[in-house]
């Protein structure tokens, strides 16, 4: 029995099939990265840009069938209007080779901000627990659909009313007049004891830029897992993301594109227990001068992303 990781890229509406070497006893699946672009265009007047209705990513596990116990199938759907393109990178962390009484996944589907999932029995004092985003939906109900900030986060906590149980919760952020109905689908991993030849943790990426910066977009993060050996496999999933335009800007922006998440992590061969990955944070408006067709880009200036990572030695 062992841990195994797998990561795949899909476009909206497609299903990713993850194959493992044995029967999957536990599977945590979540978003590692998403890249969404909106079909913005001039909309009248001298300077214009399309508003959006909101956007979201939803991962759904599909039935692989009794003859496919070694497979995990996850469908990715991206919502939002008007979309021009959307991609999602999905990662599965699987316990392969049978069930386990010390490893658990706790899930909640489309929870409103602050809403708790149903408590599930785990252990009273876990060695490690963390939650990842398996979906989020940020919507407008009415009014202006312009955006000044977006975000989503997942969390896991012990239940006070049911000792030995845990629940997941989430929070969605969408700033702009008429924002409502924001939901998050979190999934939590709970480990009752230390894992042999496997390490788990969290890492944060935070950035603030000025209008003169040219370094928006990516940061290389170095993760020191504490493993005394060279790493064989690593995985990174989004726990939360947030981006906002300048707090000094009095007018929210019509959103053009949004990307958050991790590249494929790579072990550093010269340093035992160390791996690196690129964290991408991007939130931008693009308006168009109607008469000339000139595009004017405005990038968000404050970002944060938190990741859950796993590594095998």
C-alpha positions as CSV (number, residue, x, y, z in Angstrom):
1,X,0.0,0.0,0.0
2,X,1.3,3.4,-0.9
3,X,0.6,7.0,-1.8
4,X,0.5,7.9,-5.5
5,X,-0.1,11.3,-7.2
6,X,-1.3,12.3,-10.7
7,X,-1.9,15.6,-12.4
8,X,-3.8,16.4,-15.7
9,X,-4.8,19.4,-17.7
10,X,-8.4,19.5,-19.2
11,X,-10.6,22.1,-20.9
12,X,-14.0,22.9,-19.6
13,X,-16.4,20.0,-20.0
14,X,-13.8,17.3,-20.3
15,X,-13.2,14.4,-17.9
16,X,-9.7,13.4,-16.8
17,X,-9.0,9.8,-16.1
18,X,-6.3,9.0,-13.5
19,X,-4.8,5.5,-13.5
20,X,-3.1,4.0,-10.5
21,X,-1.2,0.8,-9.8
22,X,-3.7,-0.7,-7.4
23,X,-7.2,-0.3,-6.0
24,X,-7.8,3.3,-4.8
25,X,-8.8,3.3,-1.2
26,X,-8.8,7.1,-0.8
27,X,-8.7,9.9,-3.2
28,X,-8.3,13.6,-2.6
29,X,-8.9,15.6,-5.8
30,X,-8.6,19.4,-6.3
31,X,-7.7,22.3,-8.4
32,X,-4.0,22.9,-8.9
33,X,-4.4,25.7,-11.4
34,X,-7.1,27.4,-13.5
35,X,-6.8,29.8,-16.5
36,X,-9.9,31.6,-17.6
37,X,-10.2,34.2,-20.3
38,X,-13.3,36.3,-21.0
39,X,-14.5,37.5,-24.4
40,X,-14.3,41.2,-23.6
41,X,-14.7,43.9,-26.2
42,X,-15.6,47.5,-26.7
43,X,-19.2,48.1,-25.8
44,X,-20.0,51.6,-26.9
45,X,-18.8,55.1,-26.1
46,X,-15.2,56.0,-26.4
47,X,-13.9,53.5,-23.9
48,X,-15.6,50.2,-23.0
49,X,-15.3,46.7,-21.9
50,X,-17.7,43.7,-21.5
51,X,-19.0,43.0,-18.0
52,X,-19.1,39.4,-16.7
53,X,-21.8,37.4,-15.0
54,X,-19.3,35.8,-12.7
55,X,-17.3,32.6,-13.0
56,X,-16.5,29.4,-11.4
57,X,-14.8,26.0,-11.6
58,X,-16.5,22.7,-10.5
59,X,-14.8,19.3,-10.2
60,X,-17.0,16.3,-10.1
61,X,-15.9,12.7,-9.5
62,X,-17.5,10.3,-12.0
63,X,-18.2,6.6,-11.5
64,X,-15.3,4.6,-12.9
65,X,-17.2,1.3,-12.7
66,X,-16.6,-1.8,-10.7
67,X,-14.0,-3.0,-13.2
68,X,-12.0,0.3,-12.8
69,X,-11.2,0.4,-9.1
70,X,-7.7,1.6,-10.0
71,X,-9.1,4.7,-11.8
72,X,-10.3,8.1,-10.6
73,X,-12.3,10.1,-13.1
74,X,-12.9,13.8,-12.5
75,X,-14.9,16.1,-14.7
76,X,-14.0,19.8,-14.9
77,X,-16.6,22.5,-15.7
78,X,-15.9,26.2,-16.0
79,X,-18.9,28.6,-15.8
80,X,-19.0,32.3,-16.7
81,X,-20.3,34.7,-19.3
82,X,-18.8,35.6,-21.7
83,X,-16.0,33.0,-21.8
84,X,-13.5,32.7,-24.6
85,X,-11.3,29.9,-23.2
86,X,-10.8,28.0,-20.0
87,X,-8.4,25.3,-18.7
88,X,-8.1,23.5,-15.4
89,X,-5.2,21.5,-14.0
90,X,-6.5,18.7,-11.7
91,X,-4.4,16.8,-9.1
92,X,-5.4,13.6,-7.4
93,X,-3.6,12.3,-4.2
94,X,-4.5,8.7,-3.8
95,X,-4.0,6.0,-1.2
96,X,-3.6,2.8,-3.2
97,X,-3.9,-0.8,-2.2
98,X,-6.8,-0.9,0.2
99,X,-8.8,1.0,2.8
100,X,-7.1,2.7,5.8
101,X,-8.4,3.6,9.2
102,X,-5.9,6.5,9.7
103,X,-6.5,8.4,6.5
104,X,-9.7,10.3,5.6
105,X,-11.2,12.7,3.1
106,X,-14.0,15.1,4.2
107,X,-15.9,16.9,1.4
108,X,-18.6,19.6,1.0
109,X,-20.4,20.6,-2.2
110,X,-21.3,24.2,-3.0
111,X,-21.1,25.6,0.6
112,X,-22.1,29.3,1.1
113,X,-19.4,31.4,2.8
114,X,-19.1,30.2,6.4
115,X,-21.4,27.2,5.9
116,X,-20.1,23.9,7.3
117,X,-20.3,20.5,5.7
118,X,-21.8,17.6,7.6
119,X,-19.2,16.3,10.2
120,X,-17.5,13.1,9.3
121,X,-15.8,10.7,11.7
122,X,-12.0,11.0,11.6
123,X,-9.6,11.1,14.5
124,X,-9.5,13.4,17.5
125,X,-5.8,14.5,17.2
126,X,-4.7,14.2,13.6
127,X,-1.1,14.4,12.6
128,X,-2.0,16.6,9.6
129,X,-5.1,18.2,8.2
130,X,-5.7,20.7,5.4
131,X,-8.3,21.5,2.8
132,X,-8.1,22.2,-0.9
133,X,-10.5,23.8,-3.5
134,X,-12.4,21.2,-5.5
135,X,-14.7,24.0,-6.8
136,X,-15.9,27.6,-6.4
137,X,-18.6,29.8,-7.9
138,X,-18.5,33.6,-7.9
139,X,-21.7,35.1,-9.2
140,X,-23.5,38.4,-9.7
141,X,-27.3,38.6,-9.1
142,X,-27.9,42.1,-10.6
143,X,-26.6,45.6,-11.0
144,X,-23.0,46.4,-12.2
145,X,-21.0,43.3,-13.0
146,X,-17.6,45.1,-12.8
147,X,-15.0,43.5,-10.5
148,X,-12.5,44.9,-8.0
149,X,-11.5,41.7,-6.3
150,X,-12.0,37.9,-6.5
151,X,-11.1,35.0,-4.2
152,X,-12.0,31.6,-2.7
153,X,-10.6,29.6,0.2
154,X,-11.2,26.2,1.8
155,X,-10.7,25.1,5.4
156,X,-11.1,22.1,7.7
157,X,-11.9,22.1,11.5
158,X,-12.6,19.6,14.3
159,X,-16.3,19.4,15.2
160,X,-17.1,20.6,18.7
161,X,-20.5,19.0,18.8
162,X,-19.2,15.6,17.5
163,X,-15.8,14.8,19.0
164,X,-13.6,12.8,16.7
165,X,-15.3,14.3,13.7
166,X,-14.3,17.1,11.2
167,X,-16.1,19.3,8.7
168,X,-14.9,21.5,5.8
169,X,-16.0,25.1,5.1
170,X,-15.2,27.7,2.5
171,X,-15.4,31.4,1.6
172,X,-15.9,33.1,-1.7
173,X,-15.0,36.7,-2.5
174,X,-16.4,38.8,-5.3
175,X,-16.4,42.6,-4.9
176,X,-18.7,44.7,-7.0
177,X,-22.2,45.9,-6.9
178,X,-24.8,43.1,-7.1
179,X,-22.4,40.3,-6.1
180,X,-24.2,37.3,-4.5
181,X,-24.5,33.6,-4.4
182,X,-20.8,32.8,-4.0
183,X,-20.1,29.2,-3.0
184,X,-17.1,27.0,-2.4
185,X,-16.7,23.2,-2.7
186,X,-13.8,22.2,-0.3
187,X,-12.2,18.8,0.3
188,X,-10.1,18.1,3.4
189,X,-7.4,15.5,3.9
190,X,-7.0,14.2,7.5
191,X,-4.0,12.0,8.5
192,X,-4.2,10.3,11.8
193,X,-0.5,9.5,12.0
194,X,2.8,10.4,10.4
195,X,3.1,8.9,6.9
196,X,6.1,6.6,6.1
197,X,8.1,8.1,3.2
198,X,5.5,10.8,2.7
199,X,5.4,14.4,3.8
200,X,2.6,17.0,3.7
201,X,2.4,20.7,4.4
202,X,1.3,24.1,3.2
203,X,3.0,27.1,1.6
204,X,1.9,30.7,0.8
205,X,2.6,33.1,-2.0
206,X,1.8,36.8,-1.4
207,X,2.6,39.7,-3.6
208,X,1.8,43.4,-3.8
209,X,2.8,45.5,-6.9
210,X,3.0,49.2,-7.7
211,X,1.8,50.6,-11.0
212,X,5.4,50.8,-12.2
213,X,6.2,47.1,-11.5
214,X,6.8,44.8,-14.5
215,X,7.1,41.6,-12.5
216,X,3.4,40.6,-12.3
217,X,2.5,37.0,-12.8
218,X,4.8,34.4,-11.5
219,X,6.9,33.5,-8.5
220,X,9.1,30.5,-8.1
221,X,8.5,28.9,-4.6
222,X,11.0,26.6,-3.0
223,X,9.5,24.1,-0.5
224,X,11.7,22.4,2.1
225,X,9.7,19.3,3.1
226,X,12.0,18.1,5.8
227,X,12.5,14.8,4.0
228,X,16.1,13.4,4.5
229,X,16.1,11.8,1.0
230,X,15.7,12.9,-2.6
231,X,12.0,13.3,-3.6
232,X,10.4,10.9,-6.1
233,X,7.1,12.6,-6.6
234,X,5.4,15.8,-5.5
235,X,1.9,17.4,-5.8
236,X,0.6,20.9,-5.2
237,X,-3.1,21.9,-4.9
238,X,-4.8,25.3,-4.3
239,X,-6.1,25.9,-0.8
240,X,-7.0,29.6,-1.5
241,X,-6.5,32.4,-3.9
242,X,-7.2,36.1,-3.9
243,X,-6.6,39.1,-6.2
244,X,-7.7,42.7,-6.2
245,X,-7.2,45.8,-8.2
246,X,-5.7,48.9,-6.6
247,X,-7.5,50.0,-3.5
248,X,-7.1,53.6,-4.8
249,X,-9.2,52.8,-7.9
250,X,-12.7,54.2,-7.3
251,X,-14.2,52.3,-10.2
252,X,-14.4,48.5,-10.3
253,X,-13.0,46.9,-13.5
254,X,-14.6,44.8,-16.2
255,X,-12.7,41.5,-15.9
256,X,-10.7,40.2,-18.8
257,X,-8.7,37.2,-17.5
258,X,-7.9,35.4,-14.3
259,X,-5.3,32.7,-13.6
260,X,-4.2,31.2,-10.3
261,X,-2.3,28.1,-9.3
262,X,0.8,26.0,-9.5
263,X,2.9,24.6,-12.3
264,X,4.1,21.0,-12.2
265,X,6.4,20.8,-9.1
266,X,9.9,19.6,-9.7
267,X,12.2,18.0,-7.2
268,X,15.6,19.7,-6.7
269,X,18.0,16.8,-7.2
270,X,20.9,18.6,-5.5
271,X,18.9,19.2,-2.3
272,X,17.3,16.3,-0.5
273,X,13.7,16.9,0.5
274,X,13.4,20.1,-1.6
275,X,11.1,20.9,-4.6
276,X,10.2,24.0,-6.5
277,X,7.2,25.2,-8.6
278,X,6.0,28.4,-10.2
279,X,3.0,30.1,-8.6
280,X,0.9,32.1,-11.1
281,X,-1.3,34.9,-9.9
282,X,-3.0,37.0,-12.6
283,X,-6.1,39.2,-12.6
284,X,-6.5,41.8,-15.4
285,X,-9.0,44.1,-17.1
286,X,-8.7,45.0,-20.8
287,X,-10.7,47.9,-22.1
288,X,-10.7,49.1,-25.7
289,X,-10.7,52.6,-27.2
290,X,-13.5,52.2,-29.7
291,X,-12.3,54.8,-32.3
292,X,-8.7,53.4,-32.5
293,X,-9.1,49.8,-31.3
294,X,-6.2,50.3,-28.9
295,X,-6.3,47.9,-25.9
296,X,-5.5,49.2,-22.4
297,X,-4.6,46.6,-19.8
298,X,-4.9,47.1,-16.1
299,X,-3.4,44.4,-13.8
300,X,-4.5,43.7,-10.2
301,X,-1.9,44.9,-7.6
302,X,-2.5,42.6,-4.6
303,X,-2.4,38.8,-4.7
304,X,-2.2,35.8,-2.4
305,X,-2.3,32.1,-3.0
306,X,-2.0,29.3,-0.5
307,X,-1.1,25.7,-1.5
308,X,-1.3,22.3,0.1
309,X,1.6,20.1,-1.0
310,X,2.6,16.5,-0.7
311,X,5.9,14.8,-1.4
312,X,7.1,11.2,-1.6
313,X,10.6,10.1,-0.7
